Amino acid sequence: MAKRRKVANLLALAVLSALAHRPMHPYEMAAALRGWNKEHDMGIKWGSLYTVVGNMAKHGLIEELESSRQGRRPERTVYRITEAGREELVDWTRELLGVPHTEFPWFRAGLSVMSVLHPDDVAALLTDRLTAIRRGIAELEELRERDSPQVPRLFLIETEYDLAMLKAEEGWIAALLDELTSGTFPGLAEWRAFHDDGGLSAEMKELAEDKITDF
């Protein structure tokens, strides 16, 4: 079961991973994390960096090492990770790797309500998505081929995971598209007839609401 974290924003985990290397001020943290492409790994929102850093210091995960000012520039505070922060970094990483989390991807949400669209529209949209996924696969494979000779696999493992997930989605969508275009998808005729008869027009919505009220 996932633990309740003192600072639950994944940006905090990224900051801890950066400070585990050496003390930094927030500007350096952002530069390092961008260089490591952490915004792609963790969905980082950079505008919350200073708030997250402040909360981490408040809870003892990091601490101020020194502050300095150069000319008219704002004062820069250098932070270092504390022992509590190192423990949090290790424990959080162990949880993320070992404990399944309930996640709600946008695509899954779309699938759950795709009946509101005509099956032909769904097929067209999935075709567009499949094209984009294949483009993404090609780009990641190119990056992996470029980086793997000089970068240890340990530091490319998230790219390997992304490729595996994209390829799995590619296969699943291709199979679903085949069902939709060949007519073998269960209930396809009824789904198509619903939209051909008006779909979610105002009249159909009113009828549906009446049925819900009766129920």
Phi and psi restraints in degrees (value plus and minus 20) as a CYANA .aco file:
   2 ALA   PHI     -85.9   -45.9
   2 ALA   PSI     119.9   159.9
   3 LYS   PHI    -103.6   -63.6
   3 LYS   PSI     137.4   177.4
   4 ARG   PHI    -106.4   -66.4
   4 ARG   PSI      98.4   138.4
   5 ARG   PHI    -113.4   -73.4
   5 ARG   PSI     126.7   166.7
   6 LYS   PHI     -82.4   -42.4
   6 LYS   PSI     -59.6   -19.6
   7 VAL   PHI    -149.5  -109.5
   7 VAL   PSI      81.4   121.4
   8 ALA   PHI    -106.8   -66.8
   8 ALA   PSI     -32.6     7.4
   9 ASN   PHI     -81.7   -41.7
   9 ASN   PSI     109.5   149.5
  10 LEU   PHI     -81.4   -41.4
  10 LEU   PSI     -39.5     0.5
  11 LEU   PHI     -80.1   -40.1
  11 LEU   PSI     -52.2   -12.2
  12 ALA   PHI     -83.2   -43.2
  12 ALA   PSI     -60.8   -20.8
  13 LEU   PHI     -83.1   -43.1
  13 LEU   PSI     -61.5   -21.5
  14 ALA   PHI     -83.2   -43.2
  14 ALA   PSI     -62.6   -22.6
  15 VAL   PHI     -83.0   -43.0
  15 VAL   PSI     -63.5   -23.5
  16 LEU   PHI     -80.2   -40.2
  16 LEU   PSI     -60.8   -20.8
  17 SER   PHI     -85.1   -45.1
  17 SER   PSI     -53.5   -13.5
  18 ALA   PHI     -92.7   -52.7
  18 ALA   PSI     -65.8   -25.8
  19 LEU   PHI     -91.1   -51.1
  19 LEU   PSI     -36.6     3.4
  20 ALA   PHI     -85.4   -45.4
  20 ALA   PSI     -41.8    -1.8
  21 HIS   PHI    -102.4   -62.4
  21 HIS   PSI     -66.9   -26.9
  22 ARG   PHI    -190.4  -150.4
  22 ARG   PSI     141.0   181.0
  23 PRO   PHI     -83.5   -43.5
  23 PRO   PSI     126.7   166.7
  24 MET   PHI    -170.0  -130.0
  24 MET   PSI     137.6   177.6
  25 HIS   PHI    -114.4   -74.4
  25 HIS   PSI     143.0   183.0
  26 PRO   PHI     -73.6   -33.6
  26 PRO   PSI     -56.6   -16.6
  27 TYR   PHI     -82.4   -42.4
  27 TYR   PSI     -61.2   -21.2
  28 GLU   PHI     -86.5   -46.5
  28 GLU   PSI     -58.5   -18.5
  29 MET   PHI     -78.0   -38.0
  29 MET   PSI     -68.0   -28.0
  30 ALA   PHI     -82.1   -42.1
  30 ALA   PSI     -62.5   -22.5
  31 ALA   PHI     -83.8   -43.8
  31 ALA   PSI     -62.3   -22.3
  32 ALA   PHI     -85.6   -45.6
  32 ALA   PSI     -64.9   -24.9
  33 LEU   PHI     -87.3   -47.3
  33 LEU   PSI     -56.9   -16.9
  34 ARG   PHI     -84.1   -44.1
  34 ARG   PSI     -61.4   -21.4
  35 GLY   PHI     -83.1   -43.1
  35 GLY   PSI     -50.9   -10.9
  36 TRP   PHI    -110.3   -70.3
  36 TRP   PSI     -15.9    24.1
  37 ASN   PHI      42.4    82.4
  37 ASN   PSI      13.7    53.7
  38 LYS   PHI     -91.3   -51.3
  38 LYS   PSI     -41.7    -1.7
  39 GLU   PHI     -85.1   -45.1
  39 GLU   PSI     -48.1    -8.1
  40 HIS   PHI     -95.8   -55.8
  40 HIS   PSI     -58.0   -18.0
  41 ASP   PHI     -92.3   -52.3
  41 ASP   PSI     -54.1   -14.1
  42 MET   PHI    -145.2  -105.2
  42 MET   PSI     -15.2    24.8
  43 GLY   PHI      39.5    79.5
  43 GLY   PSI      24.6    64.6
  44 ILE   PHI     -88.6   -48.6
  44 ILE   PSI     118.2   158.2
  45 LYS   PHI    -128.4   -88.4
  45 LYS   PSI      86.3   126.3
  46 TRP   PHI     -84.3   -44.3
  46 TRP   PSI     -45.9    -5.9
  47 GLY   PHI     -83.8   -43.8
  47 GLY   PSI     -38.0     2.0
  48 SER   PHI    -118.2   -78.2
  48 SER   PSI     -13.9    26.1
  49 LEU   PHI     -77.2   -37.2
  49 LEU   PSI     -71.6   -31.6
  50 TYR   PHI     -86.5   -46.5
  50 TYR   PSI     -54.7   -14.7
  51 THR   PHI     -85.1   -45.1
  51 THR   PSI     -64.5   -24.5
  52 VAL   PHI     -84.2   -44.2
  52 VAL   PSI     -64.3   -24.3
  53 VAL   PHI     -79.8   -39.8
  53 VAL   PSI     -63.1   -23.1
  54 GLY   PHI     -81.4   -41.4
  54 GLY   PSI     -62.4   -22.4
  55 ASN   PHI     -86.6   -46.6
  55 ASN   PSI     -56.7   -16.7
  56 MET   PHI     -85.7   -45.7
  56 MET   PSI     -60.7   -20.7
  57 ALA   PHI     -85.7   -45.7
  57 ALA   PSI     -59.6   -19.6
  58 LYS   PHI     -79.6   -39.6
  58 LYS   PSI     -57.0   -17.0
  59 HIS   PHI    -114.6   -74.6
  59 HIS   PSI     -11.3    28.7
  60 GLY   PHI      58.0    98.0
  60 GLY   PSI      -4.3    35.7
  61 LEU   PHI    -101.5   -61.5
  61 LEU   PSI     -48.4    -8.4
  62 ILE   PHI    -156.5  -116.5
  62 ILE   PSI     145.1   185.1
  63 GLU   PHI    -164.8  -124.8
  63 GLU   PSI     135.6   175.6
  64 GLU   PHI     -90.4   -50.4
  64 GLU   PSI     115.3   155.3
  65 LEU   PHI    -122.5   -82.5
  65 LEU   PSI     -65.5   -25.5
  66 GLU   PHI    -183.8  -143.8
  66 GLU   PSI     142.0   182.0
  67 SER   PHI    -149.0  -109.0
  67 SER   PSI     124.0   164.0
  68 SER   PHI    -166.4  -126.4
  68 SER   PSI     139.7   179.7
  69 ARG   PHI    -157.8  -117.8
  69 ARG   PSI     115.2   155.2
  70 GLN   PHI    -137.2   -97.2
  70 GLN   PSI      93.4   133.4
  71 GLY   PHI      39.5    79.5
  71 GLY   PSI    -149.9  -109.9
  72 ARG   PHI    -113.3   -73.3
  72 ARG   PSI     -15.3    24.7
  73 ARG   PHI     -88.5   -48.5
  73 ARG   PSI     132.4   172.4
  74 PRO   PHI     -81.4   -41.4
  74 PRO   PSI     132.8   172.8
  75 GLU   PHI     -82.1   -42.1
  75 GLU   PSI     116.8   156.8
  76 ARG   PHI    -131.2   -91.2
  76 ARG   PSI     106.9   146.9
  77 THR   PHI    -123.1   -83.1
  77 THR   PSI     105.8   145.8
  78 VAL   PHI    -112.6   -72.6
  78 VAL   PSI     112.0   152.0
  79 TYR   PHI    -132.8   -92.8
  79 TYR   PSI     133.8   173.8
  80 ARG   PHI    -151.2  -111.2
  80 ARG   PSI     135.9   175.9
  81 ILE   PHI     -96.5   -56.5
  81 ILE   PSI     122.6   162.6
  82 THR   PHI    -115.0   -75.0
  82 THR   PSI     153.4   193.4
  83 GLU   PHI     -83.1   -43.1
  83 GLU   PSI     -58.2   -18.2
  84 ALA   PHI     -83.2   -43.2
  84 ALA   PSI     -56.1   -16.1
  85 GLY   PHI     -86.9   -46.9
  85 GLY   PSI     -60.0   -20.0
  86 ARG   PHI     -83.4   -43.4
  86 ARG   PSI     -61.2   -21.2
  87 GLU   PHI     -83.7   -43.7
  87 GLU   PSI     -60.3   -20.3
  88 GLU   PHI     -85.3   -45.3
  88 GLU   PSI     -62.3   -22.3
  89 LEU   PHI     -79.1   -39.1
  89 LEU   PSI     -66.8   -26.8
  90 VAL   PHI     -88.0   -48.0
  90 VAL   PSI     -65.7   -25.7
  91 ASP   PHI     -84.9   -44.9
  91 ASP   PSI     -61.8   -21.8
  92 TRP   PHI     -85.7   -45.7
  92 TRP   PSI     -62.1   -22.1
  93 THR   PHI     -83.4   -43.4
  93 THR   PSI     -62.0   -22.0
  94 ARG   PHI     -80.3   -40.3
  94 ARG   PSI     -62.1   -22.1
  95 GLU   PHI     -84.0   -44.0
  95 GLU   PSI     -66.2   -26.2
  96 LEU   PHI     -82.2   -42.2
  96 LEU   PSI     -55.0   -15.0
  97 LEU   PHI    -100.8   -60.8
  97 LEU   PSI     -52.7   -12.7
  98 GLY   PHI    -125.2   -85.2
  98 GLY   PSI     -38.4     1.6
  99 VAL   PHI    -132.7   -92.7
  99 VAL   PSI      98.3   138.3
 100 PRO   PHI     -83.9   -43.9
 100 PRO   PSI     115.9   155.9
 101 HIS   PHI    -130.5   -90.5
 101 HIS   PSI     123.6   163.6
 102 THR   PHI     -96.3   -56.3
 102 THR   PSI      98.5   138.5
 103 GLU   PHI    -140.5  -100.5
 103 GLU   PSI     129.0   169.0
 104 PHE   PHI    -144.6  -104.6
 104 PHE   PSI      60.9   100.9
 105 PRO   PHI     -82.4   -42.4
 105 PRO   PSI     130.6   170.6
 106 TRP   PHI     -79.9   -39.9
 106 TRP   PSI     -58.6   -18.6
 107 PHE   PHI     -82.7   -42.7
 107 PHE   PSI     -60.4   -20.4
 108 ARG   PHI     -82.5   -42.5
 108 ARG   PSI     -59.6   -19.6
 109 ALA   PHI     -82.1   -42.1
 109 ALA   PSI     -62.1   -22.1
 110 GLY   PHI     -83.4   -43.4
 110 GLY   PSI     -61.4   -21.4
 111 LEU   PHI     -81.5   -41.5
 111 LEU   PSI     -55.3   -15.3
 112 SER   PHI     -88.4   -48.4
 112 SER   PSI     -38.0     2.0
 113 VAL   PHI    -145.0  -105.0
 113 VAL   PSI      -2.7    37.3
 114 MET   PHI     -87.2   -47.2
 114 MET   PSI     -32.9     7.1
 115 SER   PHI     -84.8   -44.8
 115 SER   PSI     -36.2     3.8
 116 VAL   PHI     -93.4   -53.4
 116 VAL   PSI     -31.9     8.1
 117 LEU   PHI    -124.9   -84.9
 117 LEU   PSI     134.5   174.5
 118 HIS   PHI     -85.9   -45.9
 118 HIS   PSI     121.2   161.2
 119 PRO   PHI     -76.6   -36.6
 119 PRO   PSI     -50.8   -10.8
 120 ASP   PHI     -87.5   -47.5
 120 ASP   PSI     -57.3   -17.3
 121 ASP   PHI     -84.9   -44.9
 121 ASP   PSI     -62.6   -22.6
 122 VAL   PHI     -81.0   -41.0
 122 VAL   PSI     -64.5   -24.5
 123 ALA   PHI     -80.5   -40.5
 123 ALA   PSI     -61.9   -21.9
 124 ALA   PHI     -85.5   -45.5
 124 ALA   PSI     -61.8   -21.8
 125 LEU   PHI     -87.1   -47.1
 125 LEU   PSI     -60.6   -20.6
 126 LEU   PHI     -86.6   -46.6
 126 LEU   PSI     -52.8   -12.8
 127 THR   PHI     -84.1   -44.1
 127 THR   PSI     -62.5   -22.5
 128 ASP   PHI     -82.4   -42.4
 128 ASP   PSI     -63.0   -23.0
 129 ARG   PHI     -84.3   -44.3
 129 ARG   PSI     -61.4   -21.4
 130 LEU   PHI     -82.3   -42.3
 130 LEU   PSI     -59.9   -19.9
 131 THR   PHI     -81.9   -41.9
 131 THR   PSI     -64.3   -24.3
 132 ALA   PHI     -85.0   -45.0
 132 ALA   PSI     -60.5   -20.5
 133 ILE   PHI     -83.5   -43.5
 133 ILE   PSI     -63.6   -23.6
 134 ARG   PHI     -85.1   -45.1
 134 ARG   PSI     -53.8   -13.8
 135 ARG   PHI     -85.7   -45.7
 135 ARG   PSI     -62.3   -22.3
 136 GLY   PHI     -83.7   -43.7
 136 GLY   PSI     -59.8   -19.8
 137 ILE   PHI     -81.1   -41.1
 137 ILE   PSI     -65.7   -25.7
 138 ALA   PHI     -81.3   -41.3
 138 ALA   PSI     -61.6   -21.6
 139 GLU   PHI     -85.7   -45.7
 139 GLU   PSI     -62.6   -22.6
 140 LEU   PHI     -87.3   -47.3
 140 LEU   PSI     -59.0   -19.0
 141 GLU   PHI     -84.8   -44.8
 141 GLU   PSI     -56.4   -16.4
 142 GLU   PHI     -85.6   -45.6
 142 GLU   PSI     -63.0   -23.0
 143 LEU   PHI     -83.7   -43.7
 143 LEU   PSI     -61.5   -21.5
 144 ARG   PHI     -84.1   -44.1
 144 ARG   PSI     -62.8   -22.8
 145 GLU   PHI     -83.7   -43.7
 145 GLU   PSI     -55.2   -15.2
 146 ARG   PHI     -91.1   -51.1
 146 ARG   PSI     -61.8   -21.8
 147 ASP   PHI    -109.9   -69.9
 147 ASP   PSI     -49.4    -9.4
 148 SER   PHI     -79.0   -39.0
 148 SER   PSI     -51.7   -11.7
 149 PRO   PHI     -84.3   -44.3
 149 PRO   PSI     -49.3    -9.3
 150 GLN   PHI    -135.3   -95.3
 150 GLN   PSI     -30.6     9.4
 151 VAL   PHI    -132.1   -92.1
 151 VAL   PSI     106.5   146.5
 152 PRO   PHI     -78.1   -38.1
 152 PRO   PSI     126.7   166.7
 153 ARG   PHI     -76.0   -36.0
 153 ARG   PSI     -51.7   -11.7
 154 LEU   PHI     -73.0   -33.0
 154 LEU   PSI     -54.2   -14.2
 155 PHE   PHI    -118.7   -78.7
 155 PHE   PSI     -12.4    27.6
 156 LEU   PHI    -141.1  -101.1
 156 LEU   PSI     -13.0    27.0
 157 ILE   PHI     -84.1   -44.1
 157 ILE   PSI     -51.7   -11.7
 158 GLU   PHI     -89.6   -49.6
 158 GLU   PSI     -52.4   -12.4
 159 THR   PHI     -87.2   -47.2
 159 THR   PSI     -59.0   -19.0
 160 GLU   PHI     -81.2   -41.2
 160 GLU   PSI     -61.2   -21.2
 161 TYR   PHI     -85.0   -45.0
 161 TYR   PSI     -65.7   -25.7
 162 ASP   PHI     -76.7   -36.7
 162 ASP   PSI     -62.5   -22.5
 163 LEU   PHI     -82.6   -42.6
 163 LEU   PSI     -64.5   -24.5
 164 ALA   PHI     -81.8   -41.8
 164 ALA   PSI     -62.1   -22.1
 165 MET   PHI     -87.4   -47.4
 165 MET   PSI     -61.9   -21.9
 166 LEU   PHI     -84.7   -44.7
 166 LEU   PSI     -60.6   -20.6
 167 LYS   PHI     -87.7   -47.7
 167 LYS   PSI     -56.2   -16.2
 168 ALA   PHI     -85.7   -45.7
 168 ALA   PSI     -63.1   -23.1
 169 GLU   PHI     -85.5   -45.5
 169 GLU   PSI     -59.3   -19.3
 170 GLU   PHI     -77.7   -37.7
 170 GLU   PSI     -67.4   -27.4
 171 GLY   PHI     -85.0   -45.0
 171 GLY   PSI     -59.9   -19.9
 172 TRP   PHI     -88.0   -48.0
 172 TRP   PSI     -65.3   -25.3
 173 ILE   PHI     -85.6   -45.6
 173 ILE   PSI     -59.6   -19.6
 174 ALA   PHI     -80.6   -40.6
 174 ALA   PSI     -60.4   -20.4
 175 ALA   PHI     -87.6   -47.6
 175 ALA   PSI     -61.3   -21.3
 176 LEU   PHI     -84.1   -44.1
 176 LEU   PSI     -62.5   -22.5
 177 LEU   PHI     -80.9   -40.9
 177 LEU   PSI     -59.2   -19.2
 178 ASP   PHI     -82.0   -42.0
 178 ASP   PSI     -60.2   -20.2
 179 GLU   PHI     -85.0   -45.0
 179 GLU   PSI     -62.1   -22.1
 180 LEU   PHI     -88.1   -48.1
 180 LEU   PSI     -59.1   -19.1
 181 THR   PHI    -102.8   -62.8
 181 THR   PSI     -46.0    -6.0
 182 SER   PHI    -108.8   -68.8
 182 SER   PSI     -32.6     7.4
 183 GLY   PHI      66.3   106.3
 183 GLY   PSI      -8.4    31.6
 184 THR   PHI    -113.4   -73.4
 184 THR   PSI     -21.9    18.1
 185 PHE   PHI     -87.7   -47.7
 185 PHE   PSI     106.6   146.6
 186 PRO   PHI     -79.0   -39.0
 186 PRO   PSI     112.1   152.1
 187 GLY   PHI      57.8    97.8
 187 GLY   PSI      -9.6    30.4
 188 LEU   PHI     -82.3   -42.3
 188 LEU   PSI     -59.8   -19.8
 189 ALA   PHI     -83.1   -43.1
 189 ALA   PSI     -62.8   -22.8
 190 GLU   PHI     -87.7   -47.7
 190 GLU   PSI     -60.6   -20.6
 191 TRP   PHI     -80.9   -40.9
 191 TRP   PSI     -65.2   -25.2
 192 ARG   PHI     -85.8   -45.8
 192 ARG   PSI     -62.2   -22.2
 193 ALA   PHI     -83.9   -43.9
 193 ALA   PSI     -57.4   -17.4
 194 PHE   PHI     -76.3   -36.3
 194 PHE   PSI     -66.2   -26.2
 195 HIS   PHI     -96.5   -56.5
 195 HIS   PSI     -55.3   -15.3
 196 ASP   PHI     -86.2   -46.2
 196 ASP   PSI     -44.8    -4.8
 197 ASP   PHI    -111.3   -71.3
 197 ASP   PSI     -13.3    26.7
 198 GLY   PHI     109.8   149.8
 198 GLY   PSI     -39.5     0.5
 199 GLY   PHI      35.7    75.7
 199 GLY   PSI    -152.7  -112.7
 200 LEU   PHI    -113.6   -73.6
 200 LEU   PSI      25.0    65.0
 201 SER   PHI     -88.7   -48.7
 201 SER   PSI     147.6   187.6
 202 ALA   PHI     -77.1   -37.1
 202 ALA   PSI     -58.3   -18.3
 203 GLU   PHI     -86.5   -46.5
 203 GLU   PSI     -63.0   -23.0
 204 MET   PHI     -85.5   -45.5
 204 MET   PSI     -59.0   -19.0
 205 LYS   PHI     -85.0   -45.0
 205 LYS   PSI     -59.8   -19.8
 206 GLU   PHI     -84.1   -44.1
 206 GLU   PSI     -60.4   -20.4
 207 LEU   PHI     -83.8   -43.8
 207 LEU   PSI     -62.5   -22.5
 208 ALA   PHI     -84.1   -44.1
 208 ALA   PSI     -61.2   -21.2
 209 GLU   PHI     -85.0   -45.0
 209 GLU   PSI     -57.5   -17.5
 210 ASP   PHI     -83.1   -43.1
 210 ASP   PSI     -60.5   -20.5
 211 LYS   PHI     -85.4   -45.4
 211 LYS   PSI     -59.7   -19.7
 212 ILE   PHI     -85.1   -45.1
 212 ILE   PSI     -60.8   -20.8
 213 THR   PHI     -83.9   -43.9
 213 THR   PSI     -62.0   -22.0
 214 ASP   PHI     -83.0   -43.0
 214 ASP   PSI     -56.5   -16.5
